[in-house]
Amino acid sequence: MKVSDADATLSVSFRQRVDPFTLHLNQEYPVAKSNSKKTPPSPKNAAPSETKSGAEITREQLIDNLNDDLAREYQAIIAYVVYSQAIKGAEYMTIAKELEVHAGEELSHAITIAKQIDYLGGTIGTQPKPVKTSDSAREMLQFDLDNEADTIRNYRQRVRECEALGEYAMSEHIREILKDEQDHLTELASALGIDPPRL
């Protein structure tokens, strides 16, 4: 069918009338555009123990950290031997006997940690961390309590580091040590008449 010049002119005229109206509608009621951008990840607000979870730990770093743990075990052995004999007073006799037991348990821990260092191909350290001394039985017990709290925090971190490297058997050995350390913490807090610190 042939379109006349008049029909073509009418069609153009109609579009010219409709287009401004359509434009007006689009301005008043814009079509929502889909947002294809991904929401950026929220910033990490993790606690320090989580940000240092061992995800990027190397075997060499784990060896160094285990040697640091070993130095704390040496410290604990010396401290428990000294304090168990130096603490005086009837009210402390029970805990003094417990400290002798703790000394033997810490020796067992030290051997376990030394085995893990050797397994990883590291050199086993020989130096203990410094041991604090005092004439006060209460101060000696507080020193022990503080050291145990520090040891527990570090061993919890070490478990995460071992697992990050796939060393699950090693992490289980350290979990066993953690049980003893937490018992020591509870016994020391009880002897001091305080609640165990929350770690």
C-alpha positions as CSV (number, residue, x, y, z in Angstrom):
1,M,0.0,0.0,0.0
2,K,1.4,3.4,-1.1
3,V,1.6,6.1,1.6
4,S,0.6,9.5,0.4
5,D,2.7,12.6,1.1
6,A,-0.2,13.9,3.3
7,D,-0.1,10.7,5.4
8,A,3.6,10.9,5.9
9,T,3.4,14.5,7.0
10,L,0.6,13.6,9.5
11,S,2.8,10.8,10.9
12,V,5.7,13.1,11.5
13,S,3.4,15.7,13.0
14,F,2.0,13.1,15.4
15,R,5.4,11.9,16.5
16,Q,6.5,15.5,17.2
17,R,3.4,15.9,19.4
18,V,3.9,12.6,21.2
19,D,7.7,12.7,21.8
20,P,7.6,15.7,24.2
21,F,4.9,14.0,26.2
22,T,6.8,10.8,26.4
23,L,9.9,12.7,27.4
24,H,7.9,14.4,30.1
25,L,6.7,11.0,31.4
26,N,10.2,9.7,31.5
27,Q,11.3,12.7,33.5
28,E,8.5,12.4,36.0
29,Y,8.6,8.7,36.3
30,P,12.1,7.5,35.5
31,V,12.6,3.8,35.1
32,A,14.7,2.4,37.8
33,K,18.1,1.2,36.6
34,S,19.4,-2.1,37.9
35,N,22.5,-1.7,40.0
36,S,24.9,-4.2,38.7
37,K,27.7,-3.1,41.0
38,K,28.5,-5.4,43.9
39,T,28.3,-4.0,47.4
40,P,31.8,-3.4,48.7
41,P,32.8,-5.6,51.6
42,S,32.4,-4.1,55.0
43,P,35.6,-3.2,56.8
44,K,37.1,-5.8,59.0
45,N,36.5,-5.1,62.7
46,A,38.0,-8.3,63.9
47,A,39.7,-8.6,67.2
48,P,43.5,-9.0,67.2
49,S,43.4,-12.7,67.8
50,E,41.2,-13.0,64.7
51,T,43.2,-10.8,62.4
52,K,46.3,-12.8,63.4
53,S,44.6,-16.2,62.9
54,G,47.6,-17.7,61.2
55,A,46.2,-17.6,57.7
56,E,49.5,-16.2,56.3
57,I,51.9,-17.9,58.8
58,T,54.9,-19.7,57.4
59,R,56.6,-22.8,58.9
60,E,59.6,-20.6,59.8
61,Q,57.4,-18.2,61.7
62,L,55.7,-21.1,63.5
63,I,59.1,-22.5,64.6
64,D,60.0,-19.0,66.0
65,N,56.7,-18.8,67.8
66,L,57.0,-22.3,69.2
67,N,60.5,-21.4,70.5
68,D,58.9,-18.4,72.2
69,D,56.4,-20.8,73.8
70,L,59.3,-23.1,74.8
71,A,61.0,-20.1,76.5
72,R,57.9,-19.5,78.5
73,E,57.8,-23.2,79.5
74,Y,61.4,-23.0,80.8
75,Q,60.4,-19.9,82.7
76,A,57.4,-21.7,84.3
77,I,59.6,-24.7,85.3
78,I,62.1,-22.5,87.1
79,A,59.4,-20.3,88.7
80,Y,57.4,-23.2,90.0
81,V,60.5,-25.0,91.4
82,V,61.6,-21.8,93.2
83,Y,58.2,-20.6,94.3
84,S,57.1,-24.0,95.6
85,Q,60.0,-23.9,98.0
86,A,60.1,-20.2,98.7
87,I,56.5,-19.7,99.6
88,K,55.9,-19.7,103.3
89,G,52.9,-19.5,105.5
90,A,50.3,-22.0,106.6
91,E,47.6,-20.6,104.2
92,Y,49.9,-21.3,101.2
93,M,51.0,-24.8,102.0
94,T,48.4,-26.4,99.8
95,I,49.2,-24.3,96.8
96,A,52.9,-24.8,97.4
97,K,52.5,-28.5,97.0
98,E,50.4,-27.8,93.8
99,L,53.3,-25.8,92.4
100,E,55.6,-28.8,92.7
101,V,53.1,-30.7,90.5
102,H,52.9,-27.8,88.1
103,A,56.7,-27.9,87.7
104,G,56.5,-31.5,86.5
105,E,53.6,-30.7,84.1
106,E,55.5,-27.7,82.6
107,L,58.5,-30.0,82.0
108,S,56.2,-32.3,80.1
109,H,54.9,-29.3,78.1
110,A,58.4,-28.2,77.2
111,I,59.3,-31.7,75.9
112,T,56.1,-31.7,73.8
113,I,56.9,-28.3,72.3
114,A,60.5,-29.2,71.6
115,K,59.3,-32.3,69.7
116,Q,57.1,-30.1,67.5
117,I,60.0,-27.7,66.8
118,D,62.2,-30.7,65.8
119,Y,59.4,-32.1,63.6
120,L,59.2,-28.8,61.7
121,G,63.0,-28.9,61.2
122,G,63.8,-26.0,63.5
123,T,66.5,-25.5,66.1
124,I,65.3,-26.0,69.7
125,G,65.8,-23.0,71.9
126,T,67.5,-23.1,75.2
127,Q,66.9,-19.7,76.9
128,P,64.1,-19.2,79.4
129,K,62.2,-15.9,79.7
130,P,63.1,-13.9,82.9
131,V,61.8,-15.2,86.2
132,K,60.5,-12.6,88.7
133,T,61.3,-13.1,92.4
134,S,59.8,-11.7,95.5
135,D,59.8,-12.2,99.3
136,S,56.0,-12.0,99.2
137,A,54.1,-15.3,98.7
138,R,51.2,-13.4,97.3
139,E,53.3,-11.6,94.7
140,M,54.9,-14.9,93.6
141,L,51.5,-16.4,93.0
142,Q,50.5,-13.3,91.1
143,F,53.6,-13.6,88.9
144,D,52.6,-17.2,88.2
145,L,49.0,-16.2,87.4
146,D,50.1,-13.5,85.0
147,N,52.5,-15.9,83.3
148,E,49.8,-18.6,82.9
149,A,47.4,-16.0,81.4
150,D,50.1,-15.0,78.9
151,T,50.8,-18.6,78.0
152,I,47.2,-19.4,77.4
153,R,46.7,-16.5,75.1
154,N,49.8,-17.5,73.1
155,Y,48.8,-21.2,72.9
156,R,45.3,-20.3,71.6
157,Q,47.0,-18.4,68.8
158,R,49.4,-21.2,68.2
159,V,46.5,-23.6,67.6
160,R,45.1,-21.4,64.9
161,E,48.6,-21.1,63.3
162,C,49.1,-24.9,63.3
163,E,45.7,-25.4,61.7
164,A,46.3,-22.8,59.1
165,L,49.4,-24.8,58.0
166,G,47.4,-28.1,58.1
167,E,49.3,-29.3,61.1
168,Y,46.2,-30.6,62.9
169,A,48.0,-33.2,65.0
170,M,50.3,-30.5,66.3
171,S,47.3,-28.3,67.2
172,E,45.9,-31.2,69.2
173,H,49.1,-31.5,71.2
174,I,48.9,-27.9,72.0
175,R,45.2,-28.2,73.0
176,E,46.2,-30.8,75.5
177,I,48.8,-28.4,77.0
178,L,46.1,-25.7,77.1
179,K,43.9,-27.9,79.4
180,D,46.7,-28.1,82.0
181,E,47.5,-24.3,81.7
182,Q,43.9,-23.4,82.3
183,D,43.8,-25.7,85.4
184,H,46.9,-24.0,86.7
185,L,45.3,-20.6,86.1
186,T,42.2,-21.6,88.1
187,E,44.2,-23.1,91.0
188,L,46.4,-20.0,91.3
189,A,43.4,-17.6,91.2
190,S,41.7,-19.7,93.9
191,A,44.8,-19.5,96.1
192,L,44.8,-15.7,95.7
193,G,41.1,-15.6,96.5
194,I,40.1,-14.1,93.2
195,D,38.2,-15.1,90.1
196,P,40.2,-16.5,87.2
197,P,40.9,-13.7,84.6
198,R,38.8,-13.7,81.5
199,L,41.1,-14.2,78.5
